[in-house]
Structure formats: C-alpha cells, structure tokens
C-alpha cells in the first residue's frame, strides 16, 4: 500500500476512535423500556418481608 494511503487510513482510524470514545453508542429506546419494565416487575414481585424467595416452598 502506498505510504500516503497508509497515513490517510491511520488518521481516519484515529478520528473514528476519538469519535467513538466521545459518543458511545446508546442502547435503543425499546431495549431501555424493556429493561425498565423488567426491573419494575422484579421489584413488584419481590416480597417486602426479609424472607428468601424459596422459604415458602
């Protein structure tokens, strides 16, 4: 590969890496909503008393 192209590719890779560090990818809204609903369901399903979940079996 030509030295100029190699330098250009290295510079572009550094740009992309810096942009990825500045702006990490966000999780999709549907995934965040599902996670929130799962957390809420787990909180509501967990007994309020300090018993373990398996003690009633």
MDTraj code that builds the backbone (N, CA, C; nanometers):
import mdtraj as md
import numpy as np

residues = "UNK UNK UNK UNK UNK UNK UNK UNK UNK UNK UNK UNK UNK UNK UNK UNK UNK UNK UNK UNK UNK UNK UNK UNK UNK UNK UNK UNK UNK UNK UNK UNK UNK UNK UNK UNK UNK UNK UNK UNK UNK UNK UNK UNK UNK UNK UNK UNK UNK UNK UNK UNK UNK UNK UNK UNK UNK".split()
xyz = np.array([
    [0.0852, -0.1182, 0.0000],
    [0.0000, 0.0000, 0.0000],
    [0.0896, 0.1242, 0.0000],
    [0.0459, 0.2254, -0.0672],
    [0.1233, 0.3489, -0.0744],
    [0.1350, 0.4119, 0.0636],
    [0.2486, 0.4738, 0.0941],
    [0.2636, 0.5370, 0.2267],
    [0.1573, 0.6436, 0.2527],
    [0.1190, 0.7187, 0.1480],
    [0.0180, 0.8227, 0.1666],
    [-0.1160, 0.7614, 0.2086],
    [-0.1544, 0.6521, 0.1408],
    [-0.2812, 0.5873, 0.1756],
    [-0.2766, 0.5287, 0.3158],
    [-0.1603, 0.4755, 0.3518],
    [-0.1452, 0.4180, 0.4856],
    [-0.1621, 0.5271, 0.5922],
    [-0.1000, 0.6432, 0.5690],
    [-0.1120, 0.7546, 0.6639],
    [-0.2557, 0.8055, 0.6693],
    [-0.3212, 0.8113, 0.5539],
    [-0.4596, 0.8573, 0.5497],
    [-0.5516, 0.7611, 0.6257],
    [-0.5306, 0.6312, 0.6063],
    [-0.6127, 0.5318, 0.6760],
    [-0.5892, 0.5373, 0.8262],
    [-0.4643, 0.5568, 0.8677],
    [-0.4337, 0.5653, 1.0110],
    [-0.4987, 0.6889, 1.0725],
    [-0.4947, 0.8012, 1.0010],
    [-0.5567, 0.9237, 1.0525],
    [-0.7078, 0.9063, 1.0643],
    [-0.7679, 0.8430, 0.9647],
    [-0.9134, 0.8213, 0.9681],
    [-0.9516, 0.7285, 1.0832],
    [-0.8691, 0.6260, 1.1058],
    [-0.8973, 0.5337, 1.2155],
    [-0.8884, 0.6067, 1.3493],
    [-0.7889, 0.6957, 1.3639],
    [-0.7774, 0.7740, 1.4869],
    [-0.8989, 0.8645, 1.5058],
    [-0.9466, 0.9251, 1.3969],
    [-1.0674, 1.0090, 1.4051],
    [-1.1872, 0.9278, 1.4522],
    [-1.2043, 0.8106, 1.3925],
    [-1.3194, 0.7273, 1.4285],
    [-1.3105, 0.6802, 1.5729],
    [-1.1901, 0.6466, 1.6166],
    [-1.1715, 0.6016, 1.7545],
    [-1.2026, 0.7144, 1.8523],
    [-1.1560, 0.8359, 1.8213],
    [-1.1835, 0.9507, 1.9080],
    [-1.3334, 0.9798, 1.9127],
    [-1.4015, 0.9687, 1.7995],
    [-1.5462, 0.9929, 1.7965],
    [-1.6204, 0.8862, 1.8763],
    [-1.5728, 0.7627, 1.8702],
    [-1.6388, 0.6551, 1.9447],
    [-1.6206, 0.6729, 2.0944],
    [-1.5052, 0.7256, 2.1358],
    [-1.4820, 0.7491, 2.2783],
    [-1.5686, 0.8650, 2.3266],
    [-1.5817, 0.9694, 2.2426],
    [-1.6643, 1.0854, 2.2803],
    [-1.8119, 1.0508, 2.2857],
    [-1.8600, 0.9751, 2.1897],
    [-2.0031, 0.9440, 2.1795],
    [-2.0235, 0.7930, 2.1792],
    [-2.0276, 0.7308, 2.2973],
    [-2.0513, 0.5863, 2.2976],
    [-2.1924, 0.5561, 2.2469],
    [-2.2134, 0.4404, 2.1867],
    [-2.3459, 0.4094, 2.1318],
    [-2.4500, 0.3968, 2.2427],
    [-2.5690, 0.4513, 2.2181],
    [-2.6787, 0.4410, 2.3150],
    [-2.7566, 0.3141, 2.2884],
    [-2.8116, 0.2600, 2.3953],
    [-2.8978, 0.1443, 2.3755],
    [-3.0283, 0.1925, 2.3140],
    [-3.0896, 0.1144, 2.2287],
    [-3.2159, 0.1552, 2.1667],
    [-3.3244, 0.1788, 2.2718],
    [-3.4173, 0.2686, 2.2397],
    [-3.5226, 0.3065, 2.3348],
    [-3.6075, 0.1865, 2.3744],
    [-3.6359, 0.0984, 2.2791],
    [-3.7186, -0.0180, 2.3105],
    [-3.6483, -0.1089, 2.4114],
    [-3.5154, -0.1216, 2.3973],
    [-3.4399, -0.2051, 2.4908],
    [-3.4393, -0.1418, 2.6300],
    [-3.4230, -0.0076, 2.6358],
    [-3.4254, 0.0601, 2.7659],
    [-3.5614, 0.0460, 2.8320],
    [-3.6694, 0.0576, 2.7526],
    [-3.8042, 0.0438, 2.8074],
    [-3.8258, -0.0978, 2.8606],
    [-3.7812, -0.1975, 2.7853],
    [-3.7958, -0.3358, 2.8306],
    [-3.7197, -0.3610, 2.9595],
    [-3.5998, -0.3051, 2.9693],
    [-3.5195, -0.3222, 3.0908],
    [-3.5902, -0.2569, 3.2096],
    [-3.6454, -0.1366, 3.1872],
    [-3.7140, -0.0658, 3.2946],
    [-3.8365, -0.1445, 3.3410],
    [-3.9149, -0.1980, 3.2457],
    [-4.0331, -0.2761, 3.2823],
    [-3.9945, -0.4035, 3.3568],
    [-3.8848, -0.4667, 3.3155],
    [-3.8400, -0.5873, 3.3847],
    [-3.7985, -0.5539, 3.5281],
    [-3.7261, -0.4432, 3.5456],
    [-3.6859, -0.4015, 3.6800],
    [-3.8089, -0.3747, 3.7672],
    [-3.9077, -0.3051, 3.7101],
    [-4.0287, -0.2750, 3.7848],
    [-4.1014, -0.4036, 3.8234],
    [-4.1123, -0.4964, 3.7293],
    [-4.1784, -0.6231, 3.7586],
    [-4.1067, -0.7014, 3.8665],
    [-3.9744, -0.7012, 3.8622],
    [-3.8987, -0.7728, 3.9653],
    [-3.9169, -0.7080, 4.1017],
    [-3.9205, -0.5750, 4.1041],
    [-3.9414, -0.5072, 4.2327],
    [-4.0803, -0.5372, 4.2893],
    [-4.1806, -0.5398, 4.2019],
    [-4.3160, -0.5668, 4.2499],
    [-4.3327, -0.7129, 4.2909],
    [-4.2597, -0.8037, 4.2261],
    [-4.2747, -0.9454, 4.2559],
    [-4.1937, -0.9882, 4.3777],
    [-4.0985, -0.9077, 4.4194],
    [-4.0139, -0.9440, 4.5328],
    [-4.0912, -0.9179, 4.6618],
    [-4.0935, -1.0151, 4.7525],
    [-4.1654, -0.9932, 4.8789],
    [-4.1010, -0.8815, 4.9605],
    [-4.1848, -0.8065, 5.0325],
    [-4.1338, -0.6936, 5.1101],
    [-4.0705, -0.7395, 5.2416],
    [-4.1173, -0.8535, 5.2903],
    [-4.0566, -0.9046, 5.4128],
    [-3.9197, -0.9612, 5.3802],
    [-3.8370, -0.9776, 5.4810],
    [-3.6986, -1.0179, 5.4592],
    [-3.6821, -1.1688, 5.4452],
    [-3.7862, -1.2376, 5.4011],
    [-3.7736, -1.3811, 5.3772],
    [-3.7061, -1.4031, 5.2433],
    [-3.6442, -1.5178, 5.2295],
    [-3.5918, -1.5530, 5.0993],
    [-3.7059, -1.5955, 5.0080],
    [-3.6824, -1.5954, 4.8794],
    [-3.7872, -1.6319, 4.7848],
    [-3.8235, -1.7793, 4.7942],
    [-3.7286, -1.8634, 4.8361],
    [-3.7525, -2.0078, 4.8357],
    [-3.8029, -2.0607, 4.9700],
    [-3.8210, -1.9744, 5.0701],
    [-3.8621, -2.0241, 5.2015],
    [-4.0057, -2.0729, 5.2035],
    [-4.0894, -2.0218, 5.1150],
    [-4.2292, -2.0627, 5.1152],
    [-4.2527, -2.1975, 5.0503],
    [-4.1516, -2.2529, 4.9868],
    [-4.1701, -2.3805, 4.9164],
    [-4.1597, -2.4957, 5.0139],
])
top = md.Topology()
chain = top.add_chain()
for i, resn in enumerate(residues, 1):
    res = top.add_residue(resn, chain, resSeq=i)
    for name in ("N", "CA", "C"):
        top.add_atom(name, md.element.get_by_symbol(name[0]), res)
traj = md.Trajectory(xyz[None], top)
